[in-house]
Amino acid sequence: MKSLHLQLLPWLLALALAIAFPLASSPRAWGADGLVTVQELVERAEEYDGQEVVIEGEAVGDVMIRGEEAWITVNDDPYSRRSLEEGGEFAGLSNCGIGVVLPRKEAEKVKVLGSYKHHGDRVRVRGIFHRADPSHGGDTVIEGRFLEVVEPGYPIKHPFSYGKLAVGLSLALVALFLGSRLRKKKEASVF
Amino acid sequence: MILKPSRADVKLIAWAIGRVILGVGLIMLVPLLVSVACSEWNVVLDFLIGIVACVLFWLVTENTCRTEKDLRWFHGLIVASAGWLTAMVFGAIPHYLSGHFKSFLDACFDLMSGYTTTGLYLLQDLDHCSHGLNMWRHLLTYAGGQGIIVIALTFLFAGTAGAFKIYVSEGKEEKLLPNVINTARAIWMISLSYLVVGSAFLWAALVKEGMPLGRGFLHAMWLFMGAWSTGGFAPQSLNLLYYHSLTVELITLVIFVIGSFNFALHYSVWTGDVKEIYRNVETRSFTFTLMLTTLLLSLGFGKIGVFGSLMEFFRKGFYNLVSGHTTTGNSTIYSVSFYRDFGPLAMWAIILAMAIGASACSTGGGFKGLRMGILYRYFRSELRRLASPERAVVAEKIHHIRDIWLEDAMIKGTLFILLCYVLVYFAGGIMGILFGYEPSVAFFDAVSAGSNTGLSAGLTSPLMPTAMKVYYIFAMWAGRLEFMSVIALLSFFGALVRGRRGR
């Protein structure tokens, strides 16, 4: 029995090391493929500075093409999954996103951008994170190399709110009544 | 003996506030039209409800409180302070109906922040906001920068002698023209002219940087409104960092520096007295305090070794410093970077710049350059007095449009207002610390709210304690009105409760 324990010991040690070493050597909580959140990048910018990272989120706003490169903004907050305009839940924050500078042809893969009327393409970007990129005026950016559209964007439906219409009309009726009363008052004061 | 305000006093105040609220409703027509143009039909309904609510309030006050009496100083102070609070509640209606706010208090927070040109916000999911709501956010900060009372005076108070009383009560003492209504119109003329020119420059820059024409136009207008009013709002959550453009940063920097100048200075320059720029106590004070805080910032950056090149120093350090000093709040970095990347010295340089703030009778907040100038001359005169023979007469003057001799009453008034600001900053900072925030972060955001700046080190968020939201609303409001109107309003309520009826 004792010899069996001794035989297992090196294997158990090796297994423990295999689990512990990546956790100990890397302070980052990267997921598969080095996936990291924007919040973590911003809050631990010094650690991630110059590292290759992967982020996944919604492309929002604009694709700003400047020569052979282009800028996009990628948000990976809860609203990038389901925005408030789609009935998403309040997460207690504004958006959490980062600017990504990419080769133009990579950025052009993005077809739908997040806005009031659209949920943007869900994209995965691999690139180098810069805490203060000297070639871009010290911006905190990801210098993206590859972009992949994971889920295409779609239009957000805004069903017409008849409840709001009813409230508006009710208030307008009261206003009309008061307005006519004021008019009569003014006419009476003239005579 | 404290006299209880009469029924006629209350009616007169309510009537004037009704007019201010009608003004708020009229401004909502602009975002309503934008929503129609962009086919944002639910947003159209939000603004229709907001407008009708404002009109309704005005009709109620016109029906029940109309009076032939004119406003006295006391009424003016109450109309200004209570008018801003009422305008906050009515202006928050479209905000709340948009569905981007967890509570009505959060919506009121953003309204007060907009009117007071602060720029802090609790709106959630900004990047999915409608064009109509964004138009409203920026327009209200642009209008608030001129003063919502100024708006009411421009359009709705023609001919009343009491108009000057509420104009002054809003924290503006300059009379550009003999008639206060014409002064209000002159302020609008200056602001609208800059709006056209500034937006055109920004539009060209944004299109050059790759934005489509239509969106570029809207963003240009909104960025101008945010910068000129020293409000600091922007249509995307990354604020100025969204654009990654030196050109856009340079243009907005020029706009918010010009916007932070005294309207009287603008008017002097417009009417040909260009030398006033160099002679004015506020431009001199601003130049000196900007140099001092820039020195502190560079020492701070030198210590931590980040943003080492001149370009990085300019775009990440100097830009945010000037934004803080002019109490704008446009930012090219993440909020947490102030705390995590800047280091304590650079962070406190920005806190100091925010606390000092912009010019009097401008769109900005803070102590104001005029008061810093008076304070400096006062200390200088005291030092000279100590060094002079006993019988020597020591007199000091400042130059602000004209030469003004320093008098005891002026110095006392200046010291009183300065003390009020310090108390508001300090109470906010201590409150933040008591709620468990890092001291430098707590003071950063407290000074930002009290000086109507809008930069944040990460404290201000929808998750902040309710008590802090309420305090920040108070700090923004009191700071913008420079305390006198607020003190008058508190006295008014005190007199209503405890006062005796006059005979």
Chai-1 contact restraints between the chains, C-beta under 6 A:
chainA,res_idxA,chainB,res_idxB,connection_type,confidence,min_distance_angstrom,max_distance_angstrom,comment,restraint_id
A,V42,B,Y334,contact,1.0,0.0,6.0,A-B,restraint_1
A,V42,B,V336,contact,1.0,0.0,6.0,A-B,restraint_2
A,E43,B,V336,contact,1.0,0.0,6.0,A-B,restraint_3
A,V60,B,D127,contact,1.0,0.0,6.0,A-B,restraint_4
A,G61,B,Q236,contact,1.0,0.0,6.0,A-B,restraint_5
A,D62,B,M211,contact,1.0,0.0,6.0,A-B,restraint_6
A,M64,B,E209,contact,1.0,0.0,6.0,A-B,restraint_7
A,M64,B,G210,contact,1.0,0.0,6.0,A-B,restraint_8
A,I65,B,G210,contact,1.0,0.0,6.0,A-B,restraint_9
A,R66,B,G210,contact,1.0,0.0,6.0,A-B,restraint_10
A,W71,B,H244,contact,1.0,0.0,6.0,A-B,restraint_11
A,Y79,B,D125,contact,1.0,0.0,6.0,A-B,restraint_12
A,S83,B,D125,contact,1.0,0.0,6.0,A-B,restraint_13
A,S83,B,H128,contact,1.0,0.0,6.0,A-B,restraint_14
A,L84,B,G99,contact,1.0,0.0,6.0,A-B,restraint_15
A,L84,B,H100,contact,1.0,0.0,6.0,A-B,restraint_16
A,L84,B,D125,contact,1.0,0.0,6.0,A-B,restraint_17
A,E85,B,H128,contact,1.0,0.0,6.0,A-B,restraint_18
A,F90,B,K102,contact,1.0,0.0,6.0,A-B,restraint_19
A,F90,B,Q124,contact,1.0,0.0,6.0,A-B,restraint_20
A,G92,B,P462,contact,1.0,0.0,6.0,A-B,restraint_21
A,G92,B,L463,contact,1.0,0.0,6.0,A-B,restraint_22
A,S94,B,Q124,contact,1.0,0.0,6.0,A-B,restraint_23
A,S94,B,L126,contact,1.0,0.0,6.0,A-B,restraint_24
A,S94,B,S237,contact,1.0,0.0,6.0,A-B,restraint_25
A,N95,B,L126,contact,1.0,0.0,6.0,A-B,restraint_26
A,N95,B,D127,contact,1.0,0.0,6.0,A-B,restraint_27
A,N95,B,S237,contact,1.0,0.0,6.0,A-B,restraint_28
A,G99,B,H244,contact,1.0,0.0,6.0,A-B,restraint_29
A,G114,B,D127,contact,1.0,0.0,6.0,A-B,restraint_30
A,Y116,B,H128,contact,1.0,0.0,6.0,A-B,restraint_31
A,Y116,B,S130,contact,1.0,0.0,6.0,A-B,restraint_32
A,A132,B,V306,contact,1.0,0.0,6.0,A-B,restraint_33
A,A132,B,F307,contact,1.0,0.0,6.0,A-B,restraint_34
A,A132,B,E312,contact,1.0,0.0,6.0,A-B,restraint_35
A,G137,B,L246,contact,1.0,0.0,6.0,A-B,restraint_36
A,G137,B,M311,contact,1.0,0.0,6.0,A-B,restraint_37
A,G137,B,R315,contact,1.0,0.0,6.0,A-B,restraint_38
A,G138,B,F307,contact,1.0,0.0,6.0,A-B,restraint_39
A,G138,B,E312,contact,1.0,0.0,6.0,A-B,restraint_40
A,G138,B,R315,contact,1.0,0.0,6.0,A-B,restraint_41
A,G138,B,K316,contact,1.0,0.0,6.0,A-B,restraint_42
A,D139,B,H244,contact,1.0,0.0,6.0,A-B,restraint_43
A,H158,B,N42,contact,1.0,0.0,6.0,A-B,restraint_44
A,F160,B,W41,contact,1.0,0.0,6.0,A-B,restraint_45
A,S161,B,N42,contact,1.0,0.0,6.0,A-B,restraint_46
A,K164,B,L45,contact,1.0,0.0,6.0,A-B,restraint_47
A,L165,B,L45,contact,1.0,0.0,6.0,A-B,restraint_48
A,V167,B,I49,contact,1.0,0.0,6.0,A-B,restraint_49
A,G168,B,L45,contact,1.0,0.0,6.0,A-B,restraint_50
A,G168,B,L48,contact,1.0,0.0,6.0,A-B,restraint_51
A,G168,B,I49,contact,1.0,0.0,6.0,A-B,restraint_52
A,L171,B,V52,contact,1.0,0.0,6.0,A-B,restraint_53
A,L171,B,L56,contact,1.0,0.0,6.0,A-B,restraint_54
A,A172,B,V52,contact,1.0,0.0,6.0,A-B,restraint_55
A,A175,B,V52,contact,1.0,0.0,6.0,A-B,restraint_56
A,A175,B,V55,contact,1.0,0.0,6.0,A-B,restraint_57
A,A175,B,L56,contact,1.0,0.0,6.0,A-B,restraint_58
A,A175,B,L59,contact,1.0,0.0,6.0,A-B,restraint_59
A,L178,B,L59,contact,1.0,0.0,6.0,A-B,restraint_60
A,L178,B,N63,contact,1.0,0.0,6.0,A-B,restraint_61
A,G179,B,L59,contact,1.0,0.0,6.0,A-B,restraint_62
A,L182,B,E62,contact,1.0,0.0,6.0,A-B,restraint_63
A,L182,B,N63,contact,1.0,0.0,6.0,A-B,restraint_64
